[in-house]
Amino acid sequence: MKKFIVIFAGVFFLSPLLHAQFIKKGTIVGSGYFEFNSHKDDSDNKNSSFSLMPWAGYMAIDNLSAGLGFMLSTSKSESEFSPGTTYTDTGTDILFGPIVRYYLDNGLFVHGQYFFGSSKNVSKTTGFPDSESKFK
């Protein structure tokens, strides 16, 4: 635990010193995130999710990036209420849109994004009709 605290403190307090003061016009920048979660509890409830969001931008002027991002997200949840009766909920999102990021002198940044696309959610319960929702 002590190692974790020392490493975290070092990264947190030293990382602003490692950033350049300015990111010059004409530079291509990018980032993103990836996430996967899976959980099963004692009552046989199962949950899992996956998210991926890469983005890339072009420095239009010093410290100001404009670009595009993409997001793919899926989730699934399963529960058993009683023997033979299960509930399943599945969701999928596919989104994309513009991203703007302005880098400040101290290594921090201001980030704005607006995503649009489609979303689908399907719910199933044993013995009942399926329910499906779609959004665009």
C-alpha positions, -999 to +999 in steps of 0.1 A: +000+000+000+028+024+008+044+017-026+011+026-043+008+059-024+044+069-032+039+061-069+005+078-071+019+110-053+049+110-077+028+107-108+002+132-095+027+159-084+054+155-111+033+150-142+025+187-147+063+193-148+067+168-176+043+185-200+056+210-225+046+246-220+029+248-254+017+224-281+025+240-314+002+246-343+002+217-369+007+189-343-016+159-344-027+148-309-049+119-297-060+100-267-088+078-256-099+052-231-107+015-229-128+000-201-140-036-194-160-046-163-174-080-153-192-089-121-211-119-107-225-118-072-238-146-048-273-145-062-261-153-097-266-118-110-241-112-139-231-078-153-205-070-179-197-039-199-171-028-225-163+008-237-138+021-262-134+058-271-104+069-292-101+104-306-076+124-326-072+161-332-052+187-351-037+217-334-054+245-353-035+271-333-010+268-304-027+249-275-060+244-293-069+211-308-100+203-329-108+167-340-132+138-340-140+110-316-157+077-317-173+057-289-184+021-288-201+008-257-219-024-248-234-038-216-253-069-205-270-077-173-286-111-164-306-120-133-325-151-122-356-143-102-367-178-096-358-212-112-368-209-148-374-171-148-345-150-160-342-113-170-316-101-195-309-065-205-285-058-234-274-023-246-252-011-274-242+025-282-223+036-313-215+074-312-191+098-330-187+136-330-164+166-327-140+172-299-122+204-289-094+206-263-075+237-251-042+231-232-033+254-203+002+264-193+003+242-162-004+209-180-041+209-175-067+212-203-103+220-210-121+194-231-154+196-248-172+170-269-206+163-285-214+128-297-244+116-317-252+082-332-274+053-323-284+034-292-302+001-289-315-016-257-332-051-256-349-065-224-360-101-222-379-118-194-387-155-196-424-159-203-430-123-214-426-105-248-392-089-256-389-052-253-366-033-277-357+004-277-337+022-305-325+058-305-308+078-332 
